[in-house]
Structure formats: C-alpha cells, structure tokens
Amino acid sequence: MTIRYSDYSVEQLREELGKLKEKAQKAEQLGEITKVAVYERKLQIVASYMINPDEFNDGETYQLKNDPGHLFQINYINGIMAWGNRINLLGQVYEEEEAIPLSLLGDKVK
C-alpha cells in the first residue's frame, strides 16, 4: 500500500526530497533527461506540501522561480496548486488559466 504525499509528516517529506534529489542526480549523470524531468516535477510537488497555502492570496501576483520572464497572478488556491494566469514582461495577461505547484511561486510582486 502506498502512502500519499498529503499523508506524510514534515520529516517524511524532507526525507523524500533527499531521495528524489539523489535519483535526479543519478539520472542526470546517466544522461536520462526524461527521468530527470520526472524527478524534478516530483520534487516540486513534495516541496509544495511543505508550504502553507494560506500564505498566498487570490488576486496577488508572484514571481515564478523557474521562469524569470513571467509573473503569475493567482485566481485561487486548490490544495498545493495555485490556479491563475501568467503575465509577461510587457504586462500582458495570458488568457489560458493554468495550475502550478506552490513551490514554484517566488516573491510577491507589489
């Protein structure tokens, strides 16, 4: 029986992060690019469970850690995912709504 990340304790989440980082490094050394991408996405999800979603508010805009050319405006939070729209450097809001893990949100933009 597998345990869901939402049922993990903080210590278990930290341990899982360490395991996933090791796996990602090994996959990178072996040149397995697709496995690296999978482990990086799992790392983002696990890290999101260690973040308090109440720290983020609807309507606020945040920098994106993995995409310095865009900001992200939150429409709503659902679990560990922030739903909203990207904003480019010219201030244009993309119409397509998307969900990103909370761990990818950087500093709040004023």
C-alpha positions as CSV (number, residue, x, y, z in Angstrom):
1,M,0.0,0.0,0.0
2,T,1.4,3.4,-0.9
3,I,1.1,6.5,1.2
4,R,0.1,9.8,-0.4
5,Y,2.3,12.8,0.0
6,S,-0.5,14.6,1.7
7,D,-0.4,12.0,4.5
8,Y,3.4,12.4,5.0
9,S,4.8,14.2,8.1
10,V,7.3,17.1,7.6
11,E,10.2,14.7,8.4
12,Q,9.0,12.2,5.8
13,L,8.6,14.9,3.2
14,R,12.2,16.1,3.9
15,E,13.4,12.5,3.6
16,E,11.6,12.1,0.3
17,L,13.1,15.3,-1.0
18,G,16.6,13.9,-0.3
19,K,15.8,10.6,-2.0
20,L,14.4,12.4,-5.1
21,K,17.4,14.7,-5.3
22,E,19.7,11.7,-5.3
23,K,17.7,10.0,-8.0
24,A,17.6,13.1,-10.1
25,Q,21.4,13.5,-9.8
26,K,22.0,9.8,-10.8
27,A,19.6,10.1,-13.8
28,E,21.4,13.3,-14.9
29,Q,24.8,11.6,-14.6
30,L,23.5,8.7,-16.7
31,G,22.1,11.1,-19.3
32,E,18.5,10.1,-18.7
33,I,16.9,13.5,-19.4
34,T,13.3,12.4,-19.2
35,K,13.8,10.8,-15.8
36,V,15.5,14.0,-14.6
37,A,12.3,15.9,-15.6
38,V,10.1,13.5,-13.8
39,Y,12.1,13.6,-10.6
40,E,12.2,17.4,-10.8
41,R,8.4,17.6,-11.0
42,K,8.1,15.2,-8.1
43,L,10.5,17.4,-6.1
44,Q,8.3,20.4,-6.9
45,I,5.2,18.6,-5.7
46,V,6.8,17.3,-2.5
47,A,8.2,20.8,-1.7
48,S,4.7,22.2,-2.2
49,Y,3.3,20.1,0.6
50,M,5.8,21.8,2.9
51,I,4.4,25.2,2.1
52,N,1.4,26.7,3.9
53,P,-1.2,27.6,1.2
54,D,-2.7,30.3,3.5
55,E,0.5,32.4,2.8
56,F,-0.9,33.0,-0.7
57,N,-3.9,35.1,-1.5
58,D,-6.3,35.3,-4.5
59,G,-5.6,38.2,-6.8
60,E,-1.9,38.6,-5.8
61,T,0.9,38.4,-8.2
62,Y,4.2,36.4,-7.7
63,Q,7.4,35.9,-9.5
64,L,8.0,32.5,-10.9
65,K,11.1,30.7,-9.7
66,N,11.6,28.7,-13.0
67,D,10.6,31.5,-15.4
68,P,12.1,34.9,-14.8
69,G,10.4,36.3,-17.9
70,H,6.9,35.9,-16.4
71,L,4.8,36.6,-13.3
72,F,1.9,34.6,-12.0
73,Q,-1.4,36.1,-10.8
74,I,-3.3,33.8,-8.6
75,N,-7.1,33.3,-9.2
76,Y,-7.5,30.7,-6.4
77,I,-5.6,28.0,-4.5
78,N,-6.7,24.4,-4.6
79,G,-4.6,22.2,-2.3
80,I,-1.0,22.6,-3.2
81,M,-1.7,24.1,-6.6
82,A,-2.2,27.8,-7.5
83,W,-4.6,28.4,-10.4
84,G,-4.1,31.6,-12.3
85,N,-2.6,33.3,-15.3
86,R,0.9,34.1,-16.4
87,I,1.8,37.7,-17.1
88,N,4.7,38.6,-19.5
89,L,7.3,41.4,-19.0
90,L,5.0,43.7,-21.0
91,G,2.2,43.2,-18.5
92,Q,0.1,41.2,-20.9
93,V,-2.0,38.5,-19.2
94,Y,-2.3,35.2,-20.9
95,E,-5.9,34.1,-21.4
96,E,-5.3,30.4,-20.6
97,E,-5.6,29.6,-16.9
98,E,-3.1,27.1,-15.6
99,A,-2.2,25.4,-12.3
100,I,1.3,25.4,-10.9
101,P,2.7,23.9,-7.7
102,L,3.1,26.4,-4.8
103,S,6.8,25.6,-4.6
104,L,7.3,27.4,-8.0
105,L,6.0,30.7,-6.7
106,G,8.7,33.2,-5.7
107,D,8.4,36.6,-4.1
108,K,5.2,38.6,-4.1
109,V,5.2,41.5,-6.5
110,K,3.9,44.8,-5.1
